[in-house]
Amino acid sequence: MDHSQAVKIVGASGQISLGKKYAGQTVLIENIEEGVWVLKLAKVIPDNELWMHAEPKKTQIDEAISWATENPPEETDLESLSGRIS
């Protein structure tokens, strides 16, 4: 882990540049105390997608992906399928 320090100036608009390396990324800002912040890179999950990351759906989705990986799609023989339906 790289521990480094840098001196930055807060601009007139209240912004600090972290550099192009972090451009467009989402960060979590934790205000520890007055004048002390911890910034962490973060991934945000929209509320309407949280169900996919909670049990039991997460396990079901993981199992479905695993099954699909082990069972690649194949062309359906429609005549054979038609005979099984009748």
Backbone as XML, in Angstrom:
<?xml version="1.0"?>
<chain id="A" units="angstrom">
  <residue number="1" name="MET">
    <atom name="N" x="0.852" y="-1.182" z="0.000"/>
    <atom name="CA" x="0.000" y="0.000" z="0.000"/>
    <atom name="C" x="0.892" y="1.237" z="0.000"/>
  </residue>
  <residue number="2" name="ASP">
    <atom name="N" x="0.549" y="2.163" z="-0.855"/>
    <atom name="CA" x="1.336" y="3.387" z="-0.990"/>
    <atom name="C" x="0.753" y="4.469" z="-0.097"/>
  </residue>
  <residue number="3" name="HIS">
    <atom name="N" x="1.493" y="4.874" z="0.901"/>
    <atom name="CA" x="1.079" y="5.990" z="1.745"/>
    <atom name="C" x="1.851" y="7.220" z="1.291"/>
  </residue>
  <residue number="4" name="SER">
    <atom name="N" x="1.137" y="8.187" z="0.771"/>
    <atom name="CA" x="1.795" y="9.408" z="0.345"/>
    <atom name="C" x="0.963" y="10.605" z="0.790"/>
  </residue>
  <residue number="5" name="GLN">
    <atom name="N" x="1.600" y="11.726" z="0.814"/>
    <atom name="CA" x="0.916" y="12.957" z="1.172"/>
    <atom name="C" x="1.136" y="13.968" z="0.062"/>
  </residue>
  <residue number="6" name="ALA">
    <atom name="N" x="0.170" y="14.842" z="-0.082"/>
    <atom name="CA" x="0.288" y="15.919" z="-1.059"/>
    <atom name="C" x="-0.394" y="17.140" z="-0.478"/>
  </residue>
  <residue number="7" name="VAL">
    <atom name="N" x="0.096" y="18.293" z="-0.831"/>
    <atom name="CA" x="-0.524" y="19.544" z="-0.419"/>
    <atom name="C" x="-1.355" y="20.035" z="-1.590"/>
  </residue>
  <residue number="8" name="LYS">
    <atom name="N" x="-2.625" y="20.261" z="-1.355"/>
    <atom name="CA" x="-3.539" y="20.760" z="-2.380"/>
    <atom name="C" x="-4.174" y="22.038" z="-1.861"/>
  </residue>
  <residue number="9" name="ILE">
    <atom name="N" x="-4.550" y="22.910" z="-2.770"/>
    <atom name="CA" x="-5.238" y="24.148" z="-2.423"/>
    <atom name="C" x="-6.705" y="23.997" z="-2.799"/>
  </residue>
  <residue number="10" name="VAL">
    <atom name="N" x="-7.580" y="24.296" z="-1.861"/>
    <atom name="CA" x="-9.014" y="24.289" z="-2.154"/>
    <atom name="C" x="-9.308" y="25.542" z="-2.954"/>
  </residue>
  <residue number="11" name="GLY">
    <atom name="N" x="-9.860" y="25.355" z="-4.157"/>
    <atom name="CA" x="-10.149" y="26.481" z="-5.030"/>
    <atom name="C" x="-11.314" y="27.314" z="-4.525"/>
  </residue>
  <residue number="12" name="ALA">
    <atom name="N" x="-11.548" y="28.415" z="-5.180"/>
    <atom name="CA" x="-12.610" y="29.350" z="-4.798"/>
    <atom name="C" x="-13.988" y="28.684" z="-4.833"/>
  </residue>
  <residue number="13" name="SER">
    <atom name="N" x="-14.142" y="27.659" z="-5.682"/>
    <atom name="CA" x="-15.431" y="26.967" z="-5.781"/>
    <atom name="C" x="-15.539" y="25.823" z="-4.776"/>
  </residue>
  <residue number="14" name="GLY">
    <atom name="N" x="-14.499" y="25.610" z="-3.953"/>
    <atom name="CA" x="-14.525" y="24.551" z="-2.942"/>
    <atom name="C" x="-14.050" y="23.214" z="-3.457"/>
  </residue>
  <residue number="15" name="GLN">
    <atom name="N" x="-13.407" y="23.180" z="-4.615"/>
    <atom name="CA" x="-12.970" y="21.924" z="-5.208"/>
    <atom name="C" x="-11.483" y="21.677" z="-5.002"/>
  </residue>
  <residue number="16" name="ILE">
    <atom name="N" x="-11.152" y="20.373" z="-4.945"/>
    <atom name="CA" x="-9.762" y="19.928" z="-4.882"/>
    <atom name="C" x="-9.568" y="18.945" z="-6.033"/>
  </residue>
  <residue number="17" name="SER">
    <atom name="N" x="-8.487" y="19.070" z="-6.781"/>
    <atom name="CA" x="-8.200" y="18.138" z="-7.865"/>
    <atom name="C" x="-7.379" y="16.974" z="-7.327"/>
  </residue>
  <residue number="18" name="LEU">
    <atom name="N" x="-7.830" y="15.766" z="-7.607"/>
    <atom name="CA" x="-7.080" y="14.573" z="-7.215"/>
    <atom name="C" x="-6.201" y="14.074" z="-8.354"/>
  </residue>
  <residue number="19" name="GLY">
    <atom name="N" x="-6.339" y="14.682" z="-9.517"/>
    <atom name="CA" x="-5.555" y="14.281" z="-10.678"/>
    <atom name="C" x="-6.386" y="13.489" z="-11.666"/>
  </residue>
  <residue number="20" name="LYS">
    <atom name="N" x="-5.885" y="13.426" z="-12.905"/>
    <atom name="CA" x="-6.625" y="12.760" z="-13.984"/>
    <atom name="C" x="-6.823" y="11.274" z="-13.727"/>
  </residue>
  <residue number="21" name="LYS">
    <atom name="N" x="-5.960" y="10.668" z="-12.937"/>
    <atom name="CA" x="-6.065" y="9.241" z="-12.634"/>
    <atom name="C" x="-7.439" y="8.907" z="-12.044"/>
  </residue>
  <residue number="22" name="TYR">
    <atom name="N" x="-8.032" y="9.826" z="-11.319"/>
    <atom name="CA" x="-9.305" y="9.582" z="-10.648"/>
    <atom name="C" x="-10.488" y="10.272" z="-11.327"/>
  </residue>
  <residue number="23" name="ALA">
    <atom name="N" x="-10.255" y="10.878" z="-12.475"/>
    <atom name="CA" x="-11.313" y="11.602" z="-13.185"/>
    <atom name="C" x="-12.493" y="10.676" z="-13.480"/>
  </residue>
  <residue number="24" name="GLY">
    <atom name="N" x="-13.683" y="11.127" z="-13.165"/>
    <atom name="CA" x="-14.905" y="10.381" z="-13.456"/>
    <atom name="C" x="-15.227" y="9.263" z="-12.484"/>
  </residue>
  <residue number="25" name="GLN">
    <atom name="N" x="-14.375" y="9.019" z="-11.500"/>
    <atom name="CA" x="-14.635" y="7.945" z="-10.543"/>
    <atom name="C" x="-15.468" y="8.469" z="-9.369"/>
  </residue>
  <residue number="26" name="THR">
    <atom name="N" x="-16.207" y="7.563" z="-8.762"/>
    <atom name="CA" x="-17.030" y="7.901" z="-7.604"/>
    <atom name="C" x="-16.204" y="7.719" z="-6.343"/>
  </residue>
  <residue number="27" name="VAL">
    <atom name="N" x="-16.300" y="8.689" z="-5.431"/>
    <atom name="CA" x="-15.587" y="8.578" z="-4.160"/>
    <atom name="C" x="-16.561" y="8.754" z="-2.992"/>
  </residue>
  <residue number="28" name="LEU">
    <atom name="N" x="-16.252" y="8.069" z="-1.922"/>
    <atom name="CA" x="-16.979" y="8.212" z="-0.662"/>
    <atom name="C" x="-16.150" y="9.150" z="0.200"/>
  </residue>
  <residue number="29" name="ILE">
    <atom name="N" x="-16.772" y="10.186" z="0.714"/>
    <atom name="CA" x="-16.054" y="11.152" z="1.552"/>
    <atom name="C" x="-16.568" y="11.018" z="2.977"/>
  </residue>
  <residue number="30" name="GLU">
    <atom name="N" x="-15.685" y="10.636" z="3.865"/>
    <atom name="CA" x="-16.034" y="10.475" z="5.277"/>
    <atom name="C" x="-15.441" y="11.646" z="6.057"/>
  </residue>
  <residue number="31" name="ASN">
    <atom name="N" x="-16.291" y="12.379" z="6.736"/>
    <atom name="CA" x="-15.846" y="13.512" z="7.538"/>
    <atom name="C" x="-15.590" y="13.006" z="8.958"/>
  </residue>
  <residue number="32" name="ILE">
    <atom name="N" x="-14.314" y="12.764" z="9.271"/>
    <atom name="CA" x="-13.916" y="12.205" z="10.564"/>
    <atom name="C" x="-14.144" y="13.210" z="11.692"/>
  </residue>
  <residue number="33" name="GLU">
    <atom name="N" x="-13.699" y="14.418" z="11.457"/>
    <atom name="CA" x="-13.898" y="15.522" z="12.390"/>
    <atom name="C" x="-13.680" y="16.801" z="11.597"/>
  </residue>
  <residue number="34" name="GLU">
    <atom name="N" x="-13.894" y="17.924" z="12.182"/>
    <atom name="CA" x="-13.730" y="19.200" z="11.478"/>
    <atom name="C" x="-12.348" y="19.274" z="10.842"/>
  </residue>
  <residue number="35" name="GLY">
    <atom name="N" x="-12.308" y="19.384" z="9.518"/>
    <atom name="CA" x="-11.046" y="19.512" z="8.804"/>
    <atom name="C" x="-10.336" y="18.206" z="8.501"/>
  </residue>
  <residue number="36" name="VAL">
    <atom name="N" x="-10.952" y="17.071" z="8.832"/>
    <atom name="CA" x="-10.323" y="15.773" z="8.566"/>
    <atom name="C" x="-11.288" y="14.924" z="7.734"/>
  </residue>
  <residue number="37" name="TRP">
    <atom name="N" x="-10.833" y="14.549" z="6.529"/>
    <atom name="CA" x="-11.662" y="13.747" z="5.638"/>
    <atom name="C" x="-10.890" y="12.512" z="5.189"/>
  </residue>
  <residue number="38" name="VAL">
    <atom name="N" x="-11.632" y="11.448" z="4.950"/>
    <atom name="CA" x="-11.072" y="10.244" z="4.342"/>
    <atom name="C" x="-11.837" y="10.023" z="3.043"/>
  </residue>
  <residue number="39" name="LEU">
    <atom name="N" x="-11.111" y="9.927" z="1.935"/>
    <atom name="CA" x="-11.717" y="9.674" z="0.633"/>
    <atom name="C" x="-11.431" y="8.233" z="0.241"/>
  </residue>
  <residue number="40" name="LYS">
    <atom name="N" x="-12.470" y="7.526" z="-0.227"/>
    <atom name="CA" x="-12.322" y="6.143" z="-0.672"/>
    <atom name="C" x="-13.015" y="5.994" z="-2.012"/>
  </residue>
  <residue number="41" name="LEU">
    <atom name="N" x="-12.369" y="5.288" z="-2.944"/>
    <atom name="CA" x="-13.037" y="4.976" z="-4.196"/>
    <atom name="C" x="-14.215" y="4.071" z="-3.877"/>
  </residue>
  <residue number="42" name="ALA">
    <atom name="N" x="-15.317" y="4.256" z="-4.588"/>
    <atom name="CA" x="-16.528" y="3.508" z="-4.273"/>
    <atom name="C" x="-17.250" y="3.093" z="-5.548"/>
  </residue>
  <residue number="43" name="LYS">
    <atom name="N" x="-17.977" y="2.000" z="-5.456"/>
    <atom name="CA" x="-18.916" y="1.571" z="-6.480"/>
    <atom name="C" x="-20.298" y="1.754" z="-5.871"/>
  </residue>
  <residue number="44" name="VAL">
    <atom name="N" x="-21.200" y="2.342" z="-6.619"/>
    <atom name="CA" x="-22.533" y="2.628" z="-6.105"/>
    <atom name="C" x="-23.534" y="1.691" z="-6.779"/>
  </residue>
  <residue number="45" name="ILE">
    <atom name="N" x="-24.393" y="1.085" z="-5.988"/>
    <atom name="CA" x="-25.435" y="0.210" z="-6.513"/>
    <atom name="C" x="-26.762" y="0.952" z="-6.404"/>
  </residue>
  <residue number="46" name="PRO">
    <atom name="N" x="-27.444" y="1.158" z="-7.526"/>
    <atom name="CA" x="-28.747" y="1.832" z="-7.466"/>
    <atom name="C" x="-29.732" y="1.048" z="-6.585"/>
  </residue>
  <residue number="47" name="ASP">
    <atom name="N" x="-30.609" y="1.753" z="-5.896"/>
    <atom name="CA" x="-31.578" y="1.118" z="-4.998"/>
    <atom name="C" x="-32.363" y="0.007" z="-5.678"/>
  </residue>
  <residue number="48" name="ASN">
    <atom name="N" x="-32.759" y="0.229" z="-6.940"/>
    <atom name="CA" x="-33.602" y="-0.773" z="-7.592"/>
    <atom name="C" x="-32.812" y="-1.996" z="-8.057"/>
  </residue>
  <residue number="49" name="GLU">
    <atom name="N" x="-31.486" y="-2.037" z="-7.799"/>
    <atom name="CA" x="-30.675" y="-3.204" z="-8.130"/>
    <atom name="C" x="-30.111" y="-3.895" z="-6.888"/>
  </residue>
  <residue number="50" name="LEU">
    <atom name="N" x="-30.416" y="-3.369" z="-5.717"/>
    <atom name="CA" x="-29.884" y="-3.956" z="-4.480"/>
    <atom name="C" x="-30.335" y="-5.398" z="-4.275"/>
  </residue>
  <residue number="51" name="TRP">
    <atom name="N" x="-31.534" y="-5.734" z="-4.733"/>
    <atom name="CA" x="-32.061" y="-7.087" z="-4.552"/>
    <atom name="C" x="-31.138" y="-8.139" z="-5.162"/>
  </residue>
  <residue number="52" name="MET">
    <atom name="N" x="-30.388" y="-7.781" z="-6.199"/>
    <atom name="CA" x="-29.489" y="-8.745" z="-6.843"/>
    <atom name="C" x="-28.273" y="-9.069" z="-5.979"/>
  </residue>
  <residue number="53" name="HIS">
    <atom name="N" x="-28.001" y="-8.237" z="-4.991"/>
    <atom name="CA" x="-26.806" y="-8.404" z="-4.165"/>
    <atom name="C" x="-27.140" y="-8.937" z="-2.769"/>
  </residue>
  <residue number="54" name="ALA">
    <atom name="N" x="-28.417" y="-9.230" z="-2.541"/>
    <atom name="CA" x="-28.848" y="-9.748" z="-1.239"/>
    <atom name="C" x="-29.277" y="-11.213" z="-1.402"/>
  </residue>
  <residue number="55" name="GLU">
    <atom name="N" x="-29.091" y="-11.985" z="-0.350"/>
    <atom name="CA" x="-29.527" y="-13.387" z="-0.377"/>
    <atom name="C" x="-31.049" y="-13.453" z="-0.291"/>
  </residue>
  <residue number="56" name="PRO">
    <atom name="N" x="-31.697" y="-14.400" z="-0.886"/>
    <atom name="CA" x="-31.126" y="-15.549" z="-1.604"/>
    <atom name="C" x="-30.877" y="-15.278" z="-3.088"/>
  </residue>
  <residue number="57" name="LYS">
    <atom name="N" x="-31.282" y="-14.115" z="-3.592"/>
    <atom name="CA" x="-31.174" y="-13.834" z="-5.022"/>
    <atom name="C" x="-29.729" y="-13.858" z="-5.508"/>
  </residue>
  <residue number="58" name="LYS">
    <atom name="N" x="-28.787" y="-13.367" z="-4.700"/>
    <atom name="CA" x="-27.381" y="-13.353" z="-5.119"/>
    <atom name="C" x="-26.900" y="-14.758" z="-5.432"/>
  </residue>
  <residue number="59" name="THR">
    <atom name="N" x="-27.190" y="-15.721" z="-4.559"/>
    <atom name="CA" x="-26.784" y="-17.108" z="-4.785"/>
    <atom name="C" x="-27.487" y="-17.679" z="-6.000"/>
  </residue>
  <residue number="60" name="GLN">
    <atom name="N" x="-28.783" y="-17.386" z="-6.156"/>
    <atom name="CA" x="-29.524" y="-17.893" z="-7.313"/>
    <atom name="C" x="-28.939" y="-17.356" z="-8.618"/>
  </residue>
  <residue number="61" name="ILE">
    <atom name="N" x="-28.586" y="-16.085" z="-8.642"/>
    <atom name="CA" x="-27.992" y="-15.487" z="-9.845"/>
    <atom name="C" x="-26.623" y="-16.104" z="-10.114"/>
  </residue>
  <residue number="62" name="ASP">
    <atom name="N" x="-25.803" y="-16.268" z="-9.067"/>
    <atom name="CA" x="-24.482" y="-16.893" z="-9.226"/>
    <atom name="C" x="-24.617" y="-18.309" z="-9.774"/>
  </residue>
  <residue number="63" name="GLU">
    <atom name="N" x="-25.588" y="-19.072" z="-9.272"/>
    <atom name="CA" x="-25.815" y="-20.434" z="-9.751"/>
    <atom name="C" x="-26.281" y="-20.437" z="-11.208"/>
  </residue>
  <residue number="64" name="ALA">
    <atom name="N" x="-27.133" y="-19.499" z="-11.561"/>
    <atom name="CA" x="-27.613" y="-19.411" z="-12.946"/>
    <atom name="C" x="-26.467" y="-19.078" z="-13.895"/>
  </residue>
  <residue number="65" name="ILE">
    <atom name="N" x="-25.593" y="-18.164" z="-13.494"/>
    <atom name="CA" x="-24.448" y="-17.809" z="-14.333"/>
    <atom name="C" x="-23.516" y="-19.008" z="-14.481"/>
  </residue>
  <residue number="66" name="SER">
    <atom name="N" x="-23.301" y="-19.728" z="-13.396"/>
    <atom name="CA" x="-22.453" y="-20.917" z="-13.436"/>
    <atom name="C" x="-23.059" y="-21.967" z="-14.366"/>
  </residue>
  <residue number="67" name="TRP">
    <atom name="N" x="-24.363" y="-22.201" z="-14.268"/>
    <atom name="CA" x="-25.038" y="-23.174" z="-15.132"/>
    <atom name="C" x="-24.908" y="-22.759" z="-16.595"/>
  </residue>
  <residue number="68" name="ALA">
    <atom name="N" x="-25.124" y="-21.476" z="-16.880"/>
    <atom name="CA" x="-25.053" y="-20.995" z="-18.263"/>
    <atom name="C" x="-23.636" y="-21.141" z="-18.822"/>
  </residue>
  <residue number="69" name="THR">
    <atom name="N" x="-22.629" y="-20.987" z="-17.976"/>
    <atom name="CA" x="-21.249" y="-21.151" z="-18.412"/>
    <atom name="C" x="-20.965" y="-22.605" z="-18.774"/>
  </residue>
  <residue number="70" name="GLU">
    <atom name="N" x="-21.523" y="-23.522" z="-17.989"/>
    <atom name="CA" x="-21.292" y="-24.959" z="-18.205"/>
    <atom name="C" x="-22.211" y="-25.542" z="-19.279"/>
  </residue>
  <residue number="71" name="ASN">
    <atom name="N" x="-23.259" y="-24.839" z="-19.656"/>
    <atom name="CA" x="-24.230" y="-25.336" z="-20.628"/>
    <atom name="C" x="-24.433" y="-24.309" z="-21.734"/>
  </residue>
  <residue number="72" name="PRO">
    <atom name="N" x="-23.487" y="-24.253" z="-22.674"/>
    <atom name="CA" x="-23.593" y="-23.249" z="-23.724"/>
    <atom name="C" x="-24.848" y="-23.476" z="-24.574"/>
  </residue>
  <residue number="73" name="PRO">
    <atom name="N" x="-25.372" y="-22.422" z="-25.189"/>
    <atom name="CA" x="-26.573" y="-22.570" z="-26.004"/>
    <atom name="C" x="-26.302" y="-23.462" z="-27.209"/>
  </residue>
  <residue number="74" name="GLU">
    <atom name="N" x="-27.320" y="-24.170" z="-27.643"/>
    <atom name="CA" x="-27.201" y="-24.998" z="-28.838"/>
    <atom name="C" x="-28.471" y="-24.845" z="-29.665"/>
  </residue>
  <residue number="75" name="GLU">
    <atom name="N" x="-28.346" y="-25.120" z="-30.942"/>
    <atom name="CA" x="-29.479" y="-24.970" z="-31.842"/>
    <atom name="C" x="-30.566" y="-25.985" z="-31.499"/>
  </residue>
  <residue number="76" name="THR">
    <atom name="N" x="-31.800" y="-25.529" z="-31.504"/>
    <atom name="CA" x="-32.939" y="-26.391" z="-31.184"/>
    <atom name="C" x="-33.414" y="-27.106" z="-32.442"/>
  </residue>
  <residue number="77" name="ASP">
    <atom name="N" x="-33.632" y="-28.412" z="-32.308"/>
    <atom name="CA" x="-34.228" y="-29.190" z="-33.394"/>
    <atom name="C" x="-35.746" y="-29.040" z="-33.262"/>
  </residue>
  <residue number="78" name="LEU">
    <atom name="N" x="-36.322" y="-28.159" z="-34.064"/>
    <atom name="CA" x="-37.745" y="-27.832" z="-33.935"/>
    <atom name="C" x="-38.645" y="-29.025" z="-34.227"/>
  </residue>
  <residue number="79" name="GLU">
    <atom name="N" x="-38.257" y="-29.886" z="-35.129"/>
    <atom name="CA" x="-39.087" y="-31.065" z="-35.443"/>
    <atom name="C" x="-39.137" y="-31.994" z="-34.233"/>
  </residue>
  <residue number="80" name="SER">
    <atom name="N" x="-38.001" y="-32.226" z="-33.611"/>
    <atom name="CA" x="-37.949" y="-33.080" z="-32.427"/>
    <atom name="C" x="-38.749" y="-32.470" z="-31.290"/>
  </residue>
  <residue number="81" name="LEU">
    <atom name="N" x="-38.605" y="-31.169" z="-31.104"/>
    <atom name="CA" x="-39.332" y="-30.457" z="-30.048"/>
    <atom name="C" x="-40.829" y="-30.534" z="-30.310"/>
  </residue>
  <residue number="82" name="SER">
    <atom name="N" x="-41.236" y="-30.356" z="-31.552"/>
    <atom name="CA" x="-42.653" y="-30.417" z="-31.915"/>
    <atom name="C" x="-43.230" y="-31.795" z="-31.604"/>
  </residue>
  <residue number="83" name="GLY">
    <atom name="N" x="-42.449" y="-32.830" z="-31.864"/>
    <atom name="CA" x="-42.906" y="-34.196" z="-31.573"/>
    <atom name="C" x="-43.064" y="-34.447" z="-30.092"/>
  </residue>
  <residue number="84" name="ARG">
    <atom name="N" x="-42.233" y="-33.836" z="-29.269"/>
    <atom name="CA" x="-42.327" y="-34.026" z="-27.812"/>
    <atom name="C" x="-43.509" y="-33.275" z="-27.222"/>
  </residue>
  <residue number="85" name="ILE">
    <atom name="N" x="-43.925" y="-32.202" z="-27.869"/>
    <atom name="CA" x="-45.043" y="-31.401" z="-27.361"/>
    <atom name="C" x="-46.378" y="-32.078" z="-27.656"/>
  </residue>
  <residue number="86" name="SER">
    <atom name="N" x="-46.487" y="-32.701" z="-28.825"/>
    <atom name="CA" x="-47.764" y="-33.295" z="-29.251"/>
    <atom name="C" x="-48.168" y="-34.474" z="-28.429"/>
  </residue>
</chain>
